[in-house]
């Protein structure tokens, strides 16, 4: 419809057989509500990317998608298990919406919260809105605090403050999401790639609970999968901490020069102050060469890191069209909309 912005939802599927029917019912409920109330945003498609599901998820989705009552359901079947982020990026590239919402399969991310994500966007024409849990997601200190602590550590190492807020429940401007997905390589972390294209990123506090983990103590992501996510997060980021090695090396070189001048002064004016001959020159040589080596290695590694990011597709620039944002902002601020 004229004056209406389209929304695509994207859900990677691995073992969601017991949740998918209810998820689609909730999506349909939100979709019908937005249509009946003539919202300027409408869900036009829900894309489910089946990542070699280990249960009956594919059969359930095919049955639903073949039902004429659900023409907006699209099912993509991957040839093998590639992981959550590649599956999400696949759905992003197949999407057509002006805005995209990514969510998990297990109703941890409830469709009724979609409008809350848009309310956060409307505050300042943001390009990305991440859901931020109000309370414990897994009700497990190890899992919740471990994830939060790791993200804080990576945020400090990479100097990327948005790492703390990374979440698979996100609202993304369609053009930016598709651009980010299109440049991602095998080791690229999708959220890091999004940060290459925009820094207009915010969060919205929502009630998020992983009922599957709370009730059964199991998750579709085992320890190996979580560690793989963590590794890719580091690989995709330009670790600014590498510069610390260069500064330590430079400090060692300057210290070796200062000490060298000091001992030279003692050698000339107070030779008795140096009781043992030879150790000072050896010490200063090791300090100087160690500092020089550390500095050069740090520069080389950072250069290789920059090449790696360039090979992964980090862009020099990107243009975005935010001219339609006023439509949603007027609606959410309860102002009259000119169609």
Secondary structure as UniProt FT lines:
FT   TURN            2..3
FT   STRAND          5..13
FT   HELIX           17..36
FT   TURN            37..38
FT   STRAND          41..50
FT   HELIX           57..65
FT   HELIX           68..70
FT   TURN            71..72
FT   STRAND          73..77
FT   HELIX           84..94
FT   STRAND          99..102
FT   TURN            105..106
FT   HELIX           111..113
FT   HELIX           114..122
FT   TURN            123..125
FT   STRAND          128..133
FT   HELIX           141..158
FT   HELIX           161..165
FT   STRAND          170..173
FT   HELIX           174..183
FT   TURN            186..187
FT   HELIX           190..197
FT   STRAND          201..206
FT   HELIX           211..216
FT   HELIX           223..236
FT   TURN            240..241
FT   HELIX           242..269
FT   HELIX           271..273
FT   HELIX           279..312
FT   TURN            323..324
FT   HELIX           325..332
FT   TURN            333..334
//
